[in-house]
Amino acid sequence: MSVEMVQTSCGYAVPFLDYAGERDTLDRVTEPLGQDGLHTFWAERNMTTIDGQPSNIFGDTDDAG
């Protein structure tokens, strides 16, 4: 097996163990930002992984960019 990337999550959108409904935390936190604000948030905080590797959060595969 070859693992290229492993990431963690805040867990905001993780379902409950016993299905009790959808979690709304992720929506409540990100909705006020709007699409542009969310992209700005990602650009400021999520461009690299915890170990400094490119996260490709915007789908980029070119590590030079």
N, C-alpha and C positions, 0 to 999 in steps of 0.2 A: 504494500500500500504506500502511496506517495501522498502526503498531505501538503497542500500548497498554502492554505490559510485556515486559521481557526479564529472565530470571533465570539465575543460574549454579547449579551444584550442586557438592557436595563430591566427587562421583564415586564414592562408596561403592557404589552399586548399578549402575554402568555396566558392561556386559558386557565380557569380554575380547575382543580383536580376533579371535583364533581361538577359537571357542567351546570352552572347556575346562571349563565348568560355571558354576553360578551363583556370584556373589560373595556372601560371607556377612558382610562387614564391617559393613554397615548393620544387619543383624539382631543381630550380636554387640554392637554399640555401644548399640543402643536397647532390646534385650530387658530388660536389668536395670532400666531406667527404668519399665517398665510403661506402660500407656496414659495414666494420669494424669500420670506423670512426663514422658512424651514431650510431652504437651500443655503442661505447665508449661515445659519446655525451649523449645518453639516460642514460647510467649507471652513468654518472657524474651529470646529472641534473634532471632526471625524475624518480628516483626510489621511491619517495614518492609524495603524493598529496600535495596540498596547505595547508592542515590541518595535514600533517605529517603521513598520513596513507600510507600503501604500495600501489603503483600504479599498480603493476603486469604488467608493461610495456612489459616484456618478456614472458607474459602468465603464470607466476608462480602463483600458488594458495596457496603455502606453505609460510605463513607469517614468519615462523621461520628462513628461509634461508637467 
